[in-house]
Amino acid sequence: MAEFRSKKAVVSKAPYELYMAFVDMRNFVQFLPEEKKADVTADYDSIHAMVQGFNIGVRVKDRVPYSRIEFQDDGAPFKFFLTLHFDAASDPYKTDFQIVAKMKV
């Protein structure tokens, strides 16, 4: 399984603010252009979309409040896992943020 890690970045939001933005999969739909929303269905735990003829789904595997959210494929044509890390920074209004992706190749 291949693993990719983003650089750690300091985000000017408290960990709970970032966590709350990513914890509900329905939040992702609001960022899509109107013409793409018809191809997307989402609930609290999952999101599915038709992309270039492929049904791609992502499901929340685990939530650790204000610290970590783990996602996994849910009907995608390939196996993957994605983990978002929300670590408290020295400033309570900032977050050390990192994304880790694992894909079966």
Buried (B, 14 or more C-beta within 10 A) or exposed (E): EEEEEEEEEEBEBBBBBBBBEBBBBBBBBEEEEEEEEEEBBBEEBBBBBEEEEEEBBBBBBEBEEBBBBBBBBBEBEEEBBBBBBBBBBEEEEBBBBBBBBBBEE
